């Protein structure tokens, strides 16, 4: 692994947030809205299609198609697909929502992992990761982003295609907001 890749992986690891979602999310009821549903009890799957919206506490998944894999009463995996499938969840009390967009989002509940593929984007506290594939592991607090795959890179004419993009916001300091209010004196006060 070259130095750039090591630095990118390290910076992504530092930015990733806390390990668990809000504890009461898992204790809330799950609601799924869709245009149609197909249940296969033997396989433990339900496929929802058409403007699908899943909510459970702060968890919200929106997609054209959503496949749910259950083991008894436990949700094991959700696969959201469509034109810009969307995931959002508040990871910690008082923090903003973590959001993800992509053509496909695989959400592994027991592993606490999300894999976003196809024009993937993940946003946490204003920090944005984008690429062809993003893996967000809540258990290890890591994010891994990969560029365009070999098959899709031949179709692109953009010189940055195939590369990941990370936008990291600077830390907010309390003293910055204090100094801004000090500089807003009236013109009369500053001339005396």
C-alpha positions as CSV (number, residue, x, y, z in Angstrom):
1,X,0.0,0.0,0.0
2,X,1.6,3.3,-1.0
3,X,1.9,6.4,1.3
4,X,-1.2,8.2,-0.2
5,X,-3.4,5.2,0.4
6,X,-2.2,4.8,3.9
7,X,-2.8,8.5,4.7
8,X,-6.3,8.3,3.1
9,X,-7.2,5.3,5.1
10,X,-5.9,6.9,8.3
11,X,-7.7,10.1,7.7
12,X,-11.0,8.2,7.0
13,X,-10.5,6.2,10.2
14,X,-10.0,9.4,12.3
15,X,-13.1,11.1,10.9
16,X,-15.5,8.1,11.4
17,X,-17.8,8.7,14.3
18,X,-18.8,6.6,17.4
19,X,-19.5,2.9,17.4
20,X,-23.1,2.6,18.2
21,X,-26.4,4.2,17.1
22,X,-28.8,5.6,19.7
23,X,-29.5,2.7,22.0
24,X,-33.2,3.1,21.9
25,X,-33.4,2.9,18.1
26,X,-33.2,-0.9,18.3
27,X,-36.1,-0.9,20.8
28,X,-38.5,1.1,18.7
29,X,-41.0,-0.3,16.3
30,X,-40.0,-0.6,12.6
31,X,-42.4,0.9,10.0
32,X,-42.1,0.2,6.2
33,X,-44.1,2.0,3.6
34,X,-44.1,0.9,-0.1
35,X,-46.2,0.4,-3.2
36,X,-45.9,-3.4,-3.0
37,X,-44.4,-6.2,-0.9
38,X,-43.5,-9.9,-1.5
39,X,-42.9,-12.2,1.5
40,X,-41.0,-15.4,1.4
41,X,-41.4,-16.9,4.9
42,X,-39.1,-19.9,4.2
43,X,-36.2,-17.7,3.1
44,X,-37.0,-15.1,5.7
45,X,-37.1,-12.3,3.1
46,X,-39.5,-9.5,2.3
47,X,-39.0,-7.4,-0.8
48,X,-40.7,-4.0,-0.9
49,X,-40.9,-2.0,-4.1
50,X,-42.0,1.5,-5.1
51,X,-41.1,4.6,-3.0
52,X,-40.0,2.5,0.0
53,X,-39.4,4.2,3.3
54,X,-38.2,2.3,6.4
55,X,-38.1,4.0,9.8
56,X,-37.0,2.8,13.2
57,X,-36.1,5.5,15.7
58,X,-33.6,7.8,14.0
59,X,-32.9,5.1,11.3
60,X,-34.5,5.9,8.0
61,X,-33.9,4.1,4.7
62,X,-35.4,5.3,1.4
63,X,-35.2,3.4,-1.8
64,X,-37.0,2.2,-5.0
65,X,-36.5,-1.4,-3.8
66,X,-35.7,-2.7,-0.3
67,X,-35.0,-6.4,0.6
68,X,-35.2,-7.3,4.2
69,X,-33.6,-10.5,5.5
70,X,-34.8,-11.5,8.9
71,X,-34.0,-14.3,11.3
72,X,-37.1,-14.8,13.4
73,X,-37.9,-11.3,14.8
74,X,-34.3,-10.0,14.2
75,X,-33.4,-7.9,11.2
76,X,-30.1,-9.2,9.9
77,X,-29.7,-7.3,6.6
78,X,-31.4,-4.6,4.6
79,X,-30.5,-4.0,0.9
80,X,-31.7,-0.7,-0.5
81,X,-31.5,-0.2,-4.3
82,X,-32.5,2.5,-6.7
83,X,-31.7,5.8,-8.1
84,X,-29.9,7.3,-5.1
85,X,-31.0,5.0,-2.2
86,X,-30.6,6.9,1.1
87,X,-29.7,5.9,4.6
88,X,-29.7,8.2,7.7
89,X,-29.2,7.6,11.4
90,X,-28.2,9.6,14.5
91,X,-25.2,7.8,15.9
92,X,-24.9,9.7,19.1
93,X,-27.2,12.0,21.1
94,X,-26.6,15.6,20.3
95,X,-24.8,14.9,17.1
96,X,-26.2,15.4,13.6
97,X,-27.5,12.6,11.4
98,X,-25.0,10.4,9.5
99,X,-26.3,10.1,5.9
100,X,-25.4,7.9,3.0
101,X,-26.5,7.9,-0.7
102,X,-25.8,5.4,-3.4
103,X,-27.3,3.1,-6.0
104,X,-27.1,0.3,-3.5
105,X,-26.8,0.3,0.3
106,X,-26.2,-3.0,2.2
107,X,-26.9,-2.5,5.9
108,X,-25.7,-5.4,8.1
109,X,-27.3,-4.8,11.5
110,X,-25.5,-7.4,13.6
111,X,-22.1,-6.5,12.2
112,X,-22.9,-2.7,12.5
113,X,-21.7,-2.1,8.9
114,X,-23.0,-0.3,5.9
115,X,-21.6,-0.8,2.3
116,X,-22.6,1.9,-0.2
117,X,-21.9,1.2,-3.9
118,X,-22.5,3.1,-7.1
119,X,-21.9,6.8,-6.9
120,X,-21.5,6.4,-3.1
121,X,-21.5,9.3,-0.6
122,X,-21.3,9.3,3.2
123,X,-21.6,12.4,5.3
124,X,-20.8,12.7,9.0
125,X,-20.8,16.1,10.9
126,X,-20.1,18.0,7.6
127,X,-17.3,15.7,6.5
128,X,-18.1,14.1,3.1
129,X,-16.6,10.9,1.6
130,X,-17.4,10.0,-2.0
131,X,-16.3,7.2,-4.4
132,X,-17.6,4.1,-6.1
133,X,-17.8,2.1,-2.9
134,X,-17.7,3.1,0.7
135,X,-17.7,0.8,3.7
136,X,-18.7,2.4,7.1
137,X,-18.0,0.1,10.1
138,X,-19.6,1.5,13.2
139,X,-18.0,-1.2,15.4
140,X,-14.5,-0.3,14.5
141,X,-15.2,3.4,13.8
142,X,-13.7,3.2,10.3
143,X,-14.7,4.4,6.8
144,X,-13.1,3.0,3.7
145,X,-13.7,4.6,0.3
146,X,-12.7,3.1,-3.0
147,X,-12.6,4.7,-6.5
148,X,-14.3,3.6,-9.7
149,X,-14.1,0.0,-10.6
150,X,-12.2,-1.0,-13.7
151,X,-15.4,-1.8,-15.7
152,X,-16.9,1.6,-15.2
153,X,-13.8,3.7,-15.5
154,X,-13.5,3.2,-19.2
155,X,-16.8,5.0,-19.8
156,X,-15.8,8.2,-18.0
157,X,-14.2,11.3,-19.5
158,X,-13.8,13.2,-16.2
159,X,-10.1,13.5,-15.3
160,X,-10.9,12.8,-11.6
161,X,-13.0,9.7,-12.3
162,X,-11.9,6.6,-10.5
163,X,-10.7,8.7,-7.5
164,X,-12.2,9.1,-4.1
165,X,-13.0,12.5,-2.7
166,X,-12.9,13.5,1.0
167,X,-14.0,16.8,2.3
168,X,-13.0,17.4,6.0
169,X,-14.4,20.4,7.9
170,X,-12.0,22.3,10.2
171,X,-12.8,21.9,13.9
172,X,-14.9,24.6,15.4
173,X,-13.3,26.6,18.3
174,X,-15.3,28.4,20.9
175,X,-12.8,31.3,20.8
176,X,-13.7,32.0,17.1
177,X,-17.3,32.8,18.0
178,X,-16.2,35.0,20.9
179,X,-13.7,37.0,18.7
180,X,-16.4,37.5,16.1
181,X,-18.7,39.2,18.6
182,X,-15.8,41.4,19.8
183,X,-15.2,42.7,16.3
184,X,-18.8,43.8,15.8
185,X,-18.5,47.0,17.8
186,X,-20.2,50.1,16.5
187,X,-18.1,52.6,14.5
188,X,-18.4,55.3,17.2
189,X,-17.0,53.0,19.9
190,X,-13.9,52.1,17.8
191,X,-13.0,55.8,17.1
192,X,-12.8,56.9,20.7
